[in-house]
């Protein structure tokens, strides 16, 4: 299983498996499609 380093600040980050990253993205997109979603970037998703 492949792993990816996700960096979010200088010298900070975490390793995540690619299958888990796909699952997280799936759930984010599912929530963004709901009418009550308050994400500011909803239109760009």
PDBQT receptor file of N, H, CA, C and O in Angstrom, charges set to zero:
ATOM      1  N   UNK A   1       0.848  -1.161   0.000  1.00  0.00    +0.000 N 
ATOM      2  CA  UNK A   1       0.000   0.000   0.000  1.00  0.00    +0.000 C 
ATOM      3  C   UNK A   1       0.906   1.241   0.000  1.00  0.00    +0.000 C 
ATOM      4  O   UNK A   1       1.858   1.320   0.776  1.00  0.00    +0.000 OA
ATOM      5  N   UNK A   2       0.602   2.201  -0.872  1.00  0.00    +0.000 N 
ATOM      6  H   UNK A   2      -0.172   2.137  -1.503  1.00  0.00    +0.000 HD
ATOM      7  CA  UNK A   2       1.395   3.414  -0.959  1.00  0.00    +0.000 C 
ATOM      8  C   UNK A   2       1.092   4.380   0.172  1.00  0.00    +0.000 C 
ATOM      9  O   UNK A   2      -0.015   4.405   0.711  1.00  0.00    +0.000 OA
ATOM     10  N   UNK A   3       2.086   5.169   0.518  1.00  0.00    +0.000 N 
ATOM     11  H   UNK A   3       2.985   5.149   0.081  1.00  0.00    +0.000 HD
ATOM     12  CA  UNK A   3       1.911   6.179   1.554  1.00  0.00    +0.000 C 
ATOM     13  C   UNK A   3       2.338   7.527   0.996  1.00  0.00    +0.000 C 
ATOM     14  O   UNK A   3       3.217   7.608   0.139  1.00  0.00    +0.000 OA
ATOM     15  N   UNK A   4       1.705   8.584   1.492  1.00  0.00    +0.000 N 
ATOM     16  H   UNK A   4       0.990   8.518   2.189  1.00  0.00    +0.000 HD
ATOM     17  CA  UNK A   4       1.980   9.941   1.050  1.00  0.00    +0.000 C 
ATOM     18  C   UNK A   4       2.208  10.830   2.262  1.00  0.00    +0.000 C 
ATOM     19  O   UNK A   4       1.502  10.713   3.264  1.00  0.00    +0.000 OA
ATOM     20  N   UNK A   5       3.184  11.712   2.173  1.00  0.00    +0.000 N 
ATOM     21  H   UNK A   5       3.757  11.806   1.359  1.00  0.00    +0.000 HD
ATOM     22  CA  UNK A   5       3.429  12.677   3.234  1.00  0.00    +0.000 C 
ATOM     23  C   UNK A   5       2.594  13.912   2.952  1.00  0.00    +0.000 C 
ATOM     24  O   UNK A   5       2.713  14.519   1.888  1.00  0.00    +0.000 OA
ATOM     25  N   UNK A   6       1.744  14.286   3.910  1.00  0.00    +0.000 N 
ATOM     26  H   UNK A   6       1.648  13.792   4.775  1.00  0.00    +0.000 HD
ATOM     27  CA  UNK A   6       0.921  15.483   3.800  1.00  0.00    +0.000 C 
ATOM     28  C   UNK A   6       1.558  16.532   4.707  1.00  0.00    +0.000 C 
ATOM     29  O   UNK A   6       1.558  16.389   5.930  1.00  0.00    +0.000 OA
ATOM     30  N   UNK A   7       2.097  17.582   4.103  1.00  0.00    +0.000 N 
ATOM     31  H   UNK A   7       2.096  17.699   3.110  1.00  0.00    +0.000 HD
ATOM     32  CA  UNK A   7       2.720  18.658   4.875  1.00  0.00    +0.000 C 
ATOM     33  C   UNK A   7       1.774  19.846   4.921  1.00  0.00    +0.000 C 
ATOM     34  O   UNK A   7       1.219  20.239   3.895  1.00  0.00    +0.000 OA
ATOM     35  N   UNK A   8       1.587  20.417   6.099  1.00  0.00    +0.000 N 
ATOM     36  H   UNK A   8       2.037  20.098   6.932  1.00  0.00    +0.000 HD
ATOM     37  CA  UNK A   8       0.660  21.533   6.227  1.00  0.00    +0.000 C 
ATOM     38  C   UNK A   8       1.300  22.776   6.815  1.00  0.00    +0.000 C 
ATOM     39  O   UNK A   8       0.685  23.841   6.765  1.00  0.00    +0.000 OA
ATOM     40  N   UNK A   9       2.457  22.700   7.351  1.00  0.00    +0.000 N 
ATOM     41  H   UNK A   9       2.956  21.834   7.391  1.00  0.00    +0.000 HD
ATOM     42  CA  UNK A   9       3.233  23.840   7.815  1.00  0.00    +0.000 C 
ATOM     43  C   UNK A   9       4.696  23.469   7.669  1.00  0.00    +0.000 C 
ATOM     44  O   UNK A   9       5.039  22.316   7.405  1.00  0.00    +0.000 OA
ATOM     45  N   UNK A  10       5.539  24.448   7.842  1.00  0.00    +0.000 N 
ATOM     46  H   UNK A  10       5.260  25.384   8.057  1.00  0.00    +0.000 HD
ATOM     47  CA  UNK A  10       6.965  24.161   7.752  1.00  0.00    +0.000 C 
ATOM     48  C   UNK A  10       7.355  23.132   8.813  1.00  0.00    +0.000 C 
ATOM     49  O   UNK A  10       7.122  23.326  10.006  1.00  0.00    +0.000 OA
ATOM     50  N   UNK A  11       7.942  22.057   8.359  1.00  0.00    +0.000 N 
ATOM     51  H   UNK A  11       8.132  21.899   7.390  1.00  0.00    +0.000 HD
ATOM     52  CA  UNK A  11       8.409  20.979   9.232  1.00  0.00    +0.000 C 
ATOM     53  C   UNK A  11       7.302  20.268   9.994  1.00  0.00    +0.000 C 
ATOM     54  O   UNK A  11       7.575  19.618  11.003  1.00  0.00    +0.000 OA
ATOM     55  N   UNK A  12       6.038  20.377   9.528  1.00  0.00    +0.000 N 
ATOM     56  H   UNK A  12       5.816  20.905   8.708  1.00  0.00    +0.000 HD
ATOM     57  CA  UNK A  12       4.937  19.650  10.155  1.00  0.00    +0.000 C 
ATOM     58  C   UNK A  12       4.186  18.896   9.074  1.00  0.00    +0.000 C 
ATOM     59  O   UNK A  12       4.086  19.351   7.935  1.00  0.00    +0.000 OA
ATOM     60  N   UNK A  13       3.671  17.759   9.440  1.00  0.00    +0.000 N 
ATOM     61  H   UNK A  13       3.753  17.390  10.365  1.00  0.00    +0.000 HD
ATOM     62  CA  UNK A  13       2.905  16.970   8.497  1.00  0.00    +0.000 C 
ATOM     63  C   UNK A  13       2.672  15.572   9.059  1.00  0.00    +0.000 C 
ATOM     64  O   UNK A  13       2.979  15.293  10.218  1.00  0.00    +0.000 OA
ATOM     65  N   UNK A  14       2.126  14.703   8.220  1.00  0.00    +0.000 N 
ATOM     66  H   UNK A  14       1.877  14.930   7.278  1.00  0.00    +0.000 HD
ATOM     67  CA  UNK A  14       1.865  13.343   8.650  1.00  0.00    +0.000 C 
ATOM     68  C   UNK A  14       1.834  12.425   7.431  1.00  0.00    +0.000 C 
ATOM     69  O   UNK A  14       1.614  12.870   6.305  1.00  0.00    +0.000 OA
ATOM     70  N   UNK A  15       2.054  11.159   7.674  1.00  0.00    +0.000 N 
ATOM     71  H   UNK A  15       2.232  10.797   8.589  1.00  0.00    +0.000 HD
ATOM     72  CA  UNK A  15       1.992  10.148   6.622  1.00  0.00    +0.000 C 
ATOM     73  C   UNK A  15       0.592   9.556   6.602  1.00  0.00    +0.000 C 
ATOM     74  O   UNK A  15      -0.002   9.320   7.654  1.00  0.00    +0.000 OA
ATOM     75  N   UNK A  16       0.068   9.319   5.418  1.00  0.00    +0.000 N 
ATOM     76  H   UNK A  16       0.551   9.512   4.564  1.00  0.00    +0.000 HD
ATOM     77  CA  UNK A  16      -1.265   8.733   5.280  1.00  0.00    +0.000 C 
ATOM     78  C   UNK A  16      -1.236   7.743   4.124  1.00  0.00    +0.000 C 
ATOM     79  O   UNK A  16      -0.584   7.984   3.108  1.00  0.00    +0.000 OA
ATOM     80  N   UNK A  17      -1.938   6.639   4.278  1.00  0.00    +0.000 N 
ATOM     81  H   UNK A  17      -2.468   6.443   5.103  1.00  0.00    +0.000 HD
ATOM     82  CA  UNK A  17      -2.002   5.664   3.189  1.00  0.00    +0.000 C 
ATOM     83  C   UNK A  17      -2.892   6.223   2.087  1.00  0.00    +0.000 C 
ATOM     84  O   UNK A  17      -3.844   6.955   2.354  1.00  0.00    +0.000 OA
ATOM     85  N   UNK A  18      -2.575   5.874   0.863  1.00  0.00    +0.000 N 
ATOM     86  H   UNK A  18      -1.801   5.279   0.646  1.00  0.00    +0.000 HD
ATOM     87  CA  UNK A  18      -3.323   6.409  -0.272  1.00  0.00    +0.000 C 
ATOM     88  C   UNK A  18      -4.783   5.972  -0.259  1.00  0.00    +0.000 C 
ATOM     89  O   UNK A  18      -5.654   6.736  -0.675  1.00  0.00    +0.000 OA
ATOM     90  N   UNK A  19      -5.066   4.767   0.207  1.00  0.00    +0.000 N 
ATOM     91  H   UNK A  19      -4.359   4.147   0.545  1.00  0.00    +0.000 HD
ATOM     92  CA  UNK A  19      -6.460   4.314   0.262  1.00  0.00    +0.000 C 
ATOM     93  C   UNK A  19      -7.252   5.118   1.298  1.00  0.00    +0.000 C 
ATOM     94  O   UNK A  19      -8.429   5.406   1.081  1.00  0.00    +0.000 OA
ATOM     95  N   UNK A  20      -6.623   5.482   2.419  1.00  0.00    +0.000 N 
ATOM     96  H   UNK A  20      -5.667   5.248   2.596  1.00  0.00    +0.000 HD
ATOM     97  CA  UNK A  20      -7.297   6.301   3.425  1.00  0.00    +0.000 C 
ATOM     98  C   UNK A  20      -7.519   7.707   2.884  1.00  0.00    +0.000 C 
ATOM     99  O   UNK A  20      -8.554   8.317   3.153  1.00  0.00    +0.000 OA
ATOM    100  N   UNK A  21      -6.563   8.225   2.127  1.00  0.00    +0.000 N 
ATOM    101  H   UNK A  21      -5.723   7.729   1.908  1.00  0.00    +0.000 HD
ATOM    102  CA  UNK A  21      -6.702   9.550   1.544  1.00  0.00    +0.000 C 
ATOM    103  C   UNK A  21      -7.867   9.583   0.556  1.00  0.00    +0.000 C 
ATOM    104  O   UNK A  21      -8.602  10.569   0.506  1.00  0.00    +0.000 OA
ATOM    105  N   UNK A  22      -8.044   8.523  -0.227  1.00  0.00    +0.000 N 
ATOM    106  H   UNK A  22      -7.447   7.722  -0.186  1.00  0.00    +0.000 HD
ATOM    107  CA  UNK A  22      -9.170   8.446  -1.159  1.00  0.00    +0.000 C 
ATOM    108  C   UNK A  22     -10.493   8.404  -0.409  1.00  0.00    +0.000 C 
ATOM    109  O   UNK A  22     -11.468   9.024  -0.833  1.00  0.00    +0.000 OA
ATOM    110  N   UNK A  23     -10.531   7.683   0.692  1.00  0.00    +0.000 N 
ATOM    111  H   UNK A  23      -9.738   7.180   1.036  1.00  0.00    +0.000 HD
ATOM    112  CA  UNK A  23     -11.744   7.584   1.498  1.00  0.00    +0.000 C 
ATOM    113  C   UNK A  23     -12.110   8.939   2.109  1.00  0.00    +0.000 C 
ATOM    114  O   UNK A  23     -13.278   9.326   2.096  1.00  0.00    +0.000 OA
ATOM    115  N   UNK A  24     -11.136   9.651   2.635  1.00  0.00    +0.000 N 
ATOM    116  H   UNK A  24     -10.187   9.336   2.646  1.00  0.00    +0.000 HD
ATOM    117  CA  UNK A  24     -11.382  10.974   3.212  1.00  0.00    +0.000 C 
ATOM    118  C   UNK A  24     -11.896  11.927   2.141  1.00  0.00    +0.000 C 
ATOM    119  O   UNK A  24     -12.851  12.666   2.383  1.00  0.00    +0.000 OA
ATOM    120  N   UNK A  25     -11.282  11.921   0.964  1.00  0.00    +0.000 N 
ATOM    121  H   UNK A  25     -10.507  11.321   0.767  1.00  0.00    +0.000 HD
ATOM    122  CA  UNK A  25     -11.722  12.788  -0.116  1.00  0.00    +0.000 C 
ATOM    123  C   UNK A  25     -13.153  12.465  -0.530  1.00  0.00    +0.000 C 
ATOM    124  O   UNK A  25     -13.939  13.371  -0.807  1.00  0.00    +0.000 OA
ATOM    125  N   UNK A  26     -13.493  11.182  -0.575  1.00  0.00    +0.000 N 
ATOM    126  H   UNK A  26     -12.854  10.446  -0.350  1.00  0.00    +0.000 HD
ATOM    127  CA  UNK A  26     -14.856  10.765  -0.917  1.00  0.00    +0.000 C 
ATOM    128  C   UNK A  26     -15.867  11.377   0.051  1.00  0.00    +0.000 C 
ATOM    129  O   UNK A  26     -16.884  11.924  -0.376  1.00  0.00    +0.000 OA
ATOM    130  N   UNK A  27     -15.585  11.285   1.368  1.00  0.00    +0.000 N 
ATOM    131  H   UNK A  27     -14.759  10.840   1.714  1.00  0.00    +0.000 HD
ATOM    132  CA  UNK A  27     -16.524  11.813   2.356  1.00  0.00    +0.000 C 
ATOM    133  C   UNK A  27     -16.592  13.339   2.329  1.00  0.00    +0.000 C 
ATOM    134  O   UNK A  27     -17.657  13.910   2.560  1.00  0.00    +0.000 OA
ATOM    135  N   UNK A  28     -15.477  14.003   2.053  1.00  0.00    +0.000 N 
ATOM    136  H   UNK A  28     -14.611  13.539   1.865  1.00  0.00    +0.000 HD
ATOM    137  CA  UNK A  28     -15.493  15.463   1.932  1.00  0.00    +0.000 C 
ATOM    138  C   UNK A  28     -16.382  15.871   0.770  1.00  0.00    +0.000 C 
ATOM    139  O   UNK A  28     -17.189  16.790   0.907  1.00  0.00    +0.000 OA
ATOM    140  N   UNK A  29     -16.251  15.214  -0.357  1.00  0.00    +0.000 N 
ATOM    141  H   UNK A  29     -15.595  14.468  -0.469  1.00  0.00    +0.000 HD
ATOM    142  CA  UNK A  29     -17.066  15.548  -1.522  1.00  0.00    +0.000 C 
ATOM    143  C   UNK A  29     -18.540  15.228  -1.290  1.00  0.00    +0.000 C 
ATOM    144  O   UNK A  29     -19.409  15.968  -1.752  1.00  0.00    +0.000 OA
ATOM    145  N   UNK A  30     -18.834  14.145  -0.585  1.00  0.00    +0.000 N 
ATOM    146  H   UNK A  30     -18.128  13.544  -0.210  1.00  0.00    +0.000 HD
ATOM    147  CA  UNK A  30     -20.217  13.814  -0.252  1.00  0.00    +0.000 C 
ATOM    148  C   UNK A  30     -20.845  14.918   0.595  1.00  0.00    +0.000 C 
ATOM    149  O   UNK A  30     -21.988  15.308   0.358  1.00  0.00    +0.000 OA
ATOM    150  N   UNK A  31     -20.108  15.419   1.575  1.00  0.00    +0.000 N 
ATOM    151  H   UNK A  31     -19.179  15.102   1.768  1.00  0.00    +0.000 HD
ATOM    152  CA  UNK A  31     -20.624  16.482   2.434  1.00  0.00    +0.000 C 
ATOM    153  C   UNK A  31     -20.754  17.796   1.672  1.00  0.00    +0.000 C 
ATOM    154  O   UNK A  31     -21.694  18.554   1.908  1.00  0.00    +0.000 OA
ATOM    155  N   UNK A  32     -19.837  18.071   0.772  1.00  0.00    +0.000 N 
ATOM    156  H   UNK A  32     -19.073  17.455   0.580  1.00  0.00    +0.000 HD
ATOM    157  CA  UNK A  32     -19.858  19.332   0.016  1.00  0.00    +0.000 C 
ATOM    158  C   UNK A  32     -21.051  19.402  -0.930  1.00  0.00    +0.000 C 
ATOM    159  O   UNK A  32     -21.495  20.497  -1.277  1.00  0.00    +0.000 OA
ATOM    160  N   UNK A  33     -21.573  18.264  -1.350  1.00  0.00    +0.000 N 
ATOM    161  H   UNK A  33     -21.213  17.375  -1.068  1.00  0.00    +0.000 HD
ATOM    162  CA  UNK A  33     -22.713  18.249  -2.258  1.00  0.00    +0.000 C 
ATOM    163  C   UNK A  33     -24.041  18.501  -1.556  1.00  0.00    +0.000 C 
ATOM    164  O   UNK A  33     -25.045  18.756  -2.222  1.00  0.00    +0.000 OA
ATOM    165  N   UNK A  34     -24.070  18.436  -0.245  1.00  0.00    +0.000 N 
ATOM    166  H   UNK A  34     -23.255  18.229   0.296  1.00  0.00    +0.000 HD
ATOM    167  CA  UNK A  34     -25.309  18.667   0.506  1.00  0.00    +0.000 C 
ATOM    168  C   UNK A  34     -25.653  20.152   0.486  1.00  0.00    +0.000 C 
ATOM    169  O   UNK A  34     -24.757  20.992   0.564  1.00  0.00    +0.000 OA
ATOM    170  N   UNK A  35     -26.932  20.487   0.382  1.00  0.00    +0.000 N 
ATOM    171  H   UNK A  35     -27.660  19.805   0.319  1.00  0.00    +0.000 HD
ATOM    172  CA  UNK A  35     -27.353  21.895   0.332  1.00  0.00    +0.000 C 
ATOM    173  C   UNK A  35     -26.971  22.690   1.578  1.00  0.00    +0.000 C 
ATOM    174  O   UNK A  35     -26.733  23.895   1.495  1.00  0.00    +0.000 OA
ATOM    175  N   UNK A  36     -26.912  22.037   2.714  1.00  0.00    +0.000 N 
ATOM    176  H   UNK A  36     -27.106  21.058   2.782  1.00  0.00    +0.000 HD
ATOM    177  CA  UNK A  36     -26.599  22.750   3.957  1.00  0.00    +0.000 C 
ATOM    178  C   UNK A  36     -25.098  22.904   4.189  1.00  0.00    +0.000 C 
ATOM    179  O   UNK A  36     -24.680  23.384   5.243  1.00  0.00    +0.000 OA
ATOM    180  N   UNK A  37     -24.310  22.512   3.241  1.00  0.00    +0.000 N 
ATOM    181  H   UNK A  37     -24.649  22.122   2.385  1.00  0.00    +0.000 HD
ATOM    182  CA  UNK A  37     -22.854  22.619   3.355  1.00  0.00    +0.000 C 
ATOM    183  C   UNK A  37     -22.440  24.082   3.443  1.00  0.00    +0.000 C 
ATOM    184  O   UNK A  37     -22.903  24.912   2.661  1.00  0.00    +0.000 OA
ATOM    185  N   UNK A  38     -21.569  24.393   4.393  1.00  0.00    +0.000 N 
ATOM    186  H   UNK A  38     -21.193  23.718   5.028  1.00  0.00    +0.000 HD
ATOM    187  CA  UNK A  38     -21.147  25.779   4.582  1.00  0.00    +0.000 C 
ATOM    188  C   UNK A  38     -19.705  26.017   4.144  1.00  0.00    +0.000 C 
ATOM    189  O   UNK A  38     -19.096  27.018   4.522  1.00  0.00    +0.000 OA
ATOM    190  N   UNK A  39     -19.169  25.116   3.365  1.00  0.00    +0.000 N 
ATOM    191  H   UNK A  39     -19.663  24.303   3.059  1.00  0.00    +0.000 HD
ATOM    192  CA  UNK A  39     -17.800  25.320   2.882  1.00  0.00    +0.000 C 
ATOM    193  C   UNK A  39     -17.736  26.540   1.973  1.00  0.00    +0.000 C 
ATOM    194  O   UNK A  39     -18.572  26.705   1.084  1.00  0.00    +0.000 OA
ATOM    195  N   UNK A  40     -16.763  27.373   2.194  1.00  0.00    +0.000 N 
ATOM    196  H   UNK A  40     -16.084  27.238   2.916  1.00  0.00    +0.000 HD
ATOM    197  CA  UNK A  40     -16.638  28.576   1.375  1.00  0.00    +0.000 C 
ATOM    198  C   UNK A  40     -16.239  28.247  -0.061  1.00  0.00    +0.000 C 
ATOM    199  O   UNK A  40     -16.538  29.001  -0.986  1.00  0.00    +0.000 OA
ATOM    200  N   UNK A  41     -15.561  27.117  -0.237  1.00  0.00    +0.000 N 
ATOM    201  H   UNK A  41     -15.318  26.504   0.515  1.00  0.00    +0.000 HD
ATOM    202  CA  UNK A  41     -15.084  26.758  -1.572  1.00  0.00    +0.000 C 
ATOM    203  C   UNK A  41     -15.993  25.733  -2.243  1.00  0.00    +0.000 C 
ATOM    204  O   UNK A  41     -15.567  25.036  -3.165  1.00  0.00    +0.000 OA
ATOM    205  N   UNK A  42     -17.216  25.638  -1.797  1.00  0.00    +0.000 N 
ATOM    206  H   UNK A  42     -17.561  26.204  -1.048  1.00  0.00    +0.000 HD
ATOM    207  CA  UNK A  42     -18.143  24.621  -2.291  1.00  0.00    +0.000 C 
ATOM    208  C   UNK A  42     -18.279  24.658  -3.812  1.00  0.00    +0.000 C 
ATOM    209  O   UNK A  42     -18.311  23.606  -4.451  1.00  0.00    +0.000 OA
ATOM    210  N   UNK A  43     -18.360  25.848  -4.399  1.00  0.00    +0.000 N 
ATOM    211  H   UNK A  43     -18.334  26.703  -3.881  1.00  0.00    +0.000 HD
ATOM    212  CA  UNK A  43     -18.551  25.951  -5.836  1.00  0.00    +0.000 C 
ATOM    213  C   UNK A  43     -17.350  25.453  -6.619  1.00  0.00    +0.000 C 
ATOM    214  O   UNK A  43     -17.499  25.057  -7.775  1.00  0.00    +0.000 OA
ATOM    215  N   UNK A  44     -16.166  25.461  -6.025  1.00  0.00    +0.000 N 
ATOM    216  H   UNK A  44     -16.045  25.782  -5.086  1.00  0.00    +0.000 HD
ATOM    217  CA  UNK A  44     -14.982  25.004  -6.732  1.00  0.00    +0.000 C 
ATOM    218  C   UNK A  44     -14.759  23.511  -6.589  1.00  0.00    +0.000 C 
ATOM    219  O   UNK A  44     -13.930  22.943  -7.300  1.00  0.00    +0.000 OA
ATOM    220  N   UNK A  45     -15.480  22.861  -5.683  1.00  0.00    +0.000 N 
ATOM    221  H   UNK A  45     -16.154  23.322  -5.105  1.00  0.00    +0.000 HD
ATOM    222  CA  UNK A  45     -15.352  21.419  -5.533  1.00  0.00    +0.000 C 
ATOM    223  C   UNK A  45     -16.150  20.765  -6.623  1.00  0.00    +0.000 C 
ATOM    224  O   UNK A  45     -16.194  19.537  -6.703  1.00  0.00    +0.000 OA
TER     225      UNK A  45
